[in-house]
Structure formats: structure tokens, C-alpha cells
Amino acid sequence: MTEHILNVLLHKRPVGTLVLLTGEQNLFAFNDDYINDLKRPTVSLSFKSVMGDLITDVKATRTRLPPFFSNLLPEGPMRKYLAKRANVNENREFFLIQALGQDLPGAISIQESGSYNNLLQKHAEQKEIDAQFKGALRFSLAGVQLKFSAVQEATGGLTIPAQGSGGSWIVKLPSTSFDAVPENEFAMMRLAGMIGMNVPEIRLIPIRTISGLPDEMRAMKGNAFVIRRFDRNEDGSAVHMEDFAQVFGLYPEKKYDRANYRNIAEVILAESGLHDIAEFVRRLVFNTLIGNADMHLKNWSLIYPDCRQAVLAPAYDLVSTIPYIKDANTALKLGKSRDMEGLSMDRLSDFAAGARLPQKLVLDTTRETVERFMDAWENGVYLDKLPFVRDAMKEHLKTIRLVKELAMNR
């Protein structure tokens, strides 16, 4: 039986192998050294049993990688672009992660095994793999938007590395479908920081000032949204992370419909505690206020600063979507509903009870978030240059029951 083998490393330490068998079967197995290490770093909560033990029997998959690894790869246009650069079939995830595995989200990296090169050269579609990969951008930032890992130069400018790996910043280019998405995200992230949410350092910069962009993207006009990677330390070392699609063992296309906000809250409470529950509530309320209908499972993440214990990652991908798509429903269910307009203190009280969260913490955090948001919204100039976003949000805020309830008490 022919095998292709990749080593899986966490913080540069081998922890397991990915094996591709004849018939497109993908297998993942942990190394014995990792299994037997009682102080082992965490790979994913999806490999943790209800008793807290390591799950070592990982189900084999066909064509696609197991969900944890599949979620490390980009989706949509970004996947198509990078697969084309590497001359890899975008649906054959084993070869795609081999091409992109040098700079994955978090601290996972992929390394070719000693026997891999000889075997791979026999594969018809991959016979010139080394030459192809040399010209490929070798990073993988999960998601659908065109974005690149960038390095900050001594002069303060940003450069996309020739091999696409090693950067501590993410550069997100304009959407080809919607206007001013970088400006929208910059404004929402800045507003989130102003009201006390945990957000990384951000910038909005002209695309023309970024060095090293692929030739086909240098002609793009306007601005790029730039955010510091919270999965990288100042010295360039990796901080491990996983999104909640990985936590729940779901493929990316299930990010809207196989879990809900209660499920996320229960994990945060069990793994990280009440401080992060308060931050979770802030984000839940904030995204309702700005009209963000796209806070799905992959837009919530955990990080592992000490390599073992999960904490809620900083906020990211905060965009007001209602100026583009008139959808007043949340991406995931809150209780029995996705309706943003119906968010109220009563619904949040019921949510707290169902998720076994302290009711006072949830309601106090909600009041504080709405008050800070409305003060910043009324006094700020975040959207003066984006009137279509400002006007859509203004009309949206008028419809939310929570805003009406708390306005009566101001």
C-alpha cells in the first residue's frame, strides 16, 4: 500500500503524522512520545475527551484532511489562488497543506518526512513539486478574503515575503464584491477597542505602500486593512490557536449551522473562566449593535499562551455587514433565535441561564457595553468617510430592542 507521509509539528516539536494512502484516505495519528507526555502542549480541544484525556483514535477521512487540519487551510478565492500558485488541486488537502504548511495559523507546522520526497516524485500531478512550491506563497491564513502574511521593515513599511511565510502582520486586500471593506473593518475594530474590547494593533494603509505583493495584485487601488497577528510573539515565535470550528471538529462549511453561541460560551466558561465570559458577552452585544451577520464559528478563536491552557483570543473580523447584505440575523443562534432586532435583556437572561453563566455578570456587561458603544457612536467620527455604512448602522440601531430598553434608563 503506497503511503505519503507528513510530520505534524507543534511549536517545532513532532507530535504526529498525516498519512495519505492509496484511495485518497487521510490518516492522522499522534506520536507515542506526545501521547505519553503528561505535560504535553495542547493541539486542540477536539482531541480532548469529556474526562480530559487525549483522544488518539482519529477517524480516517477521504480526499479531505480531518477537520482540525482542514480548518488550517484557506477557503474560497484564497484557496483557489494559492492552490493555483502551487499547481496543486485545491480539493486534495493533503498536498495543499504540504504546500502551505510552513506558516499555518497558530503553532502547527508541516514537515515532509524523510521518505516523502522520493514517493511524491512518483505522483504524476506532483512530479515537479519542489520547483512549483518554490514560487508559491507558502502561508495559509484561514478564511475567504485575499490576505497575506507580512513582515514589518525597520523603516516601518510592510513587505510580503517572497515565500509568503514568517510575517507577524496580516494584510487584507479590498473585496472585489463590496465597497470599502478594509475601511469598514478598521472603523469597527477601532470602535471595539474604544469601548474596551480586546483587539490587536491595526492599521489602514494604501496598497501602493506595501512591497512584495504578487504582480497580479499590485494594480489594486485603495487601502488595505492590516492587523498584527496575535498568534505570533515579538520574536517571531508562534502562539498556538484554534478557531471554534476546530474546537467542535467541524469542517469550514459547517461554520454556520452545527453549533451556537451557547456552545461557544460553555467551552469558554469551562476552559478559561468568567473574565473571558465577560469579553464574550461584549463581543456578542457589539456585533449585534454594528449589524455583523457573519460572526460564525471561525470568527471566534482560542489561544494557548502557555502552550496548554486555552484563553479567548483577541477579537478579529469585526465588520458591519448590513450595508452590503440586508440581513438582520446573527450568524449563529442565541437561544432559539438569530434575530438581532429582538435582542433584549430578557433574552440575554435566558441565555445566561441556559449556558449556566452568572446572570448578573451577563446583564451588567451588556449594560456597560451598550452604554459605552452609544457614547462612542454619538461622539465619534469613525464613519464620516463611509456615509453608506454610517447610515445603515444608524437605521439598524433604531430597531434593536436592547438599545430601546437601555435608552429609557439613561
N, C-alpha and C positions, 0 to 999 in steps of 0.2 A: 504493500500500500504506500503510494507516494505521499510524502509529507513536506510541507513548507513550514518552517518554524521561525517565530519571532520571540525574542525575550522581552518581557514586560518589566520595566524598572520603576520604582517609586523612590524619589529622592536619590536617584542614581544607583539604588540597590536592587538587584534582581529579586522579584517577588513571584514571578510566574511565567508561563509561556502561552502564546497563542499558536495554535497549530491548524493548518489548512490541509485537510485530507482530500483524496480523490472523491469527486462527487460534490465539491463545494461545501463540505462540512467544516465548520469552525468550532474548535475546542479551546477552552481556557482552563488552565489548571494552576493552582498555587504551588510554589516550590516547598519542599519539606522544611527547609530552613525557616521560611516565613511562617509556615503553619506551626512549627514548634517554638517559635519565639513569643513568649508571653508578653513581651513589651513591644510587639510589632507595631509599626505605624499603620494607620487606617487607610485602606484603599477605598472602601465605600461602605456606607451603611446597608447597602443592598446585599452585602455579603455577611451581614450580622443577623443571627437568629434571634427569636424573641427572648431566648435565655442569655443572649450576649455572646454566644460562641461564634466562631468563624464558620461560615458555610463554605464547604470545599467541593461540594457536588454541584457544579455549574452546568446547566443544561446546554447541550450542543445546539448550534444554530446552522442554518443553511444559507449560503451566499452572504448574509449579513453577519456582523460580529455580535456577540452578546450585548444586551442593551447598554451596560456601563461603557463599553468601548465604542459602540455605535454613536453614543452621545458626545464623544470627544471630537467627532468629525463635523465639518460644516454641513449645512443644508442648502437646498435650493440653488440660486445663482452662484453662490460662493463655492459650493461643492463642484458644480459643473466647470467653473473657471479653473479651479486648482487641479481637478482631475484631467482636464484638457492639457494644462501646462505639463503635467507629469506623464501624459499619454497613458492614463490608467482608466479603465472602465469605472465610472462613478458608482455603479451598483455593486462592485466587488470590493467590499470594505476591507478585506484583509490586505489587499495590495494598496488601497488608498491610505490606510493607517501606516503602512510601511513607508509610503512616500512622504507623509506629513508628520510622522511621529517624533520628530526632533524637537518640536515646540508645541506641545498639546496644552490645553487648559489644565492648570494645576501642576502637580509634580510627577505625573506619569510621563514616561518616555518609552519609545520603542526602539529596540536594537536588533539588528539582524544576527541570527545565531551563526556559529562557525560553519555549519553545513548549509546554510541558507543560500549563499551566493551561487554555488555550483548547481543546486537544484533549480533555482529560479531562472538561471540562464537557459534551461531546457524548456521553459514555458514559452510558447510561441508569442503570446501577447507581450511578454516582458523581456525579450531577448536583448534589448538594448537599454535595460532599466537604469543602469548606472549613468549612462550619458543623459538619459531623459531626466532623471532626478536631479542631476547637477544643475540644470536650468530651471528646476521647479521651485516655487516658493514653498518652503518645507514647514510652514506653520499651519496649525489648524485651530481657528477660533470658531467655536460652535455658534450656529445661528445662520440666518439667511442673507444678511446685509453684506455688501462688499466692504471688507475691513482688513487691515494689515497690521502686523506687529512692527513697531518702530523703535529705533534707538535715538536717544537724545544726545546730540553732539555737544562738545564743550562750548560752542557758541550759543547753545540754547535751541538750535534748529532740530528738526526731526528728519531721520533718514530711514527708509525701508531697507533692511539688509539685503544683500544680493541673494542670499539663500533663504531669506524670509524667516529666519529664526533668531532668537536671542534678544528681542526687544522687550522693553518694560512699559511701553505705551501701546495703546490700540488706536489706530486711525480709522475712522468710519467715514466713508465717502457718501456723497449725496445719493438719494434714491432716484432711480430712473422712472419711478411711478408717481411719487408725491413730492410736492414743493417743500423746500426749506426744512427737511427733516433734521439735519445737523443743528440748525438754529433752534428748532423746536426742542430737541433733546438737551441742548446746552441750557436753554431757559428753564426747562423743567428740573434738571439736575441742580442748577443754581438755586432755584426756589426751594427745592428739597433741603439743600444744605442750609439755607437761611432759616428754616423752621426747625432745625436741629436734627435732621436725619443724617445717618452715616453714609457719606458719599465720598468717592475718591477725588483726587485732584483732576480738574477738567480744563479744557481749553477749546476755543473755536478759532481756527486758523485758516488762512487762504490756502487752497490746494496748491497753488503755484509755489509756495514756500517749502513744500515737502520734497525732499530728494529721494531718488531711488524708486519712485512709482513705476510700475510696468508701463511700457510705451503706450499701450492702448488706453491708458487712463490719465496720461499727462495732460491731455487736452480738456479734461473736465473743468468746468468753471465753478466758481463759488467757494464755499467753505467746507472744511472737514471738521467733524467733531472728534476731539482727542481726549482720551481718558487714561489715567495711569492704571496699569494692571495691578490689581490687588492680590494676584497670585504670584507676584514677583517681589522679592526684597530689594533693598537698595543695592546690594552687592550682586544682583542678578540671579541669586539662588531662588528656587521655586518654593512657593507655599501651596500645599495641596488644597484642592477644592473639588466639589462636585455639585451639579445642579440637582433639582428635585426630581427630574425625570430619571436621573441616575439613582437617586435615593430610592425611588419606588420601583426601579427595574423596568422602566417603560421605554419603548422606542420613541424618538422625537415626534413622530406623527400622532402620538397619543398624549401630547403635552396639554391638550385642552379638555380631555374627556374621561380620564381614568383616575383622577384624584381631585380633591377640592381644597379650599383654604383651611378647613378644619384639619384635614390630614397633615398639611404643612405645619400648622400650629402645634399639633400633637407631637410631631418629631422635634420641633424647636424646644418645646417645653421639656421633653424627656432628655434631650441631648445637651441643651445649652442653658435653659433656665429662664427666669422671669425677666431679666434685663433684656434679653433678645425677644421675648414675647412683646414687651412694650414697643420695641423697634418694629416688629412685625405688624402690630396694630397701626402704628404711624404710617407705614407704607400702604397698608390696606386702605386706610382712610384717604391718604394723599392721592393714591391712584384713582380712587373714585372721584375726588374733587377735580382732578385735572381732566377726567374723562379718558383714562387709559384703559382700553378694552383688550389689551394684549399682555397682561401680566400672567402668563402661563407658567407651567412648571419649570421651564428652562430659564425663566427670568427671576427665579429665586435660587440662591445657592448657599451652601455651607463652605466654610474654610476650616483648615486644621493648622492653626499657628504653631502648636506644639507637636504636630505630626499625628496626634492621636485623638484629641478631643475636638468635637465639632462646635463651631460658633457660627452665627448668622453672618454671611458675607456682606460687605457694603452694597448699597443699592446701585443698580445699573439698569439700562434700557428703560428709562422713565421718559415716555413720550405721550403727549396729548394726541390721541388718535381720532377724536371726534371731528376735528376739522377736515379729515380726509374720508372717514367712513362713519356715517351716522348710526353708530352702534352704541347704545346706552346700556349695554350689558357687560358685566365683568367676564374675564376670560375663563374663570373657574367659579364654581358655585360657592356662595357664602350662605350656609344653611341650605334652604331649599330653593334659593333664587339666585339669579345672576343680575337682577335689576338694580342698576346704580341709583335710579331715582328713588327707589324705596328704601335705601339705606337709612336706618334710624337707630336711635338709642335702644329701642326695644329689640330690634333685630340683632344688634351687637350684644345685648344682654343675653339673648337666646343662644347666640353663637358661643359666648363665653361659657355658658352652662353646658352646652353640648360638647365642647372641647375640653371641659374641666379646667378652664382658666379662671383666675381671680376676677370676679366681676368688677370690683372697684378699680383694679388696675386697667382693665379694658376700657371702661367708661371714662375714667379720669384721663387716660392717654388720648382717647377720642376727643374729648372736650378741648384739651390742650392743643391738639393737632389742628382742629378746625379753627380755633381762635388765632393761633399763630399764622395759619395759612391765610385767613381772611385779612389779617393785619398786613401781611406781606403783599398780598394781592392788591389791596386797596392803596398801598403806599408805594409799591414798586413800579419800575419801568421795564420789567423783564420783556414785555411783548410789544413795545411801541413800534418796533420794526417788523412785527408779524401781526398785523391787524386781523388777518383772517383766523389766526389761532386765538388771539385775544377775544374776538367777538364770539367765536364758537364756545370757548370756555365760559365766557360771561353768561351766555344763554343757558349753558349746561348747569352752572351753579344755581341758577334760579329754580331748577327742577328738583334739586336734591332735598329730600325731607329732612335729613340730618342738619343741613345748613339752616333750614327754616326753623327747626326746633331750637337750635342753639342761638340763633339770632334773636329770638324772643327774650332770651335771658341775658343778652349783652348789655 
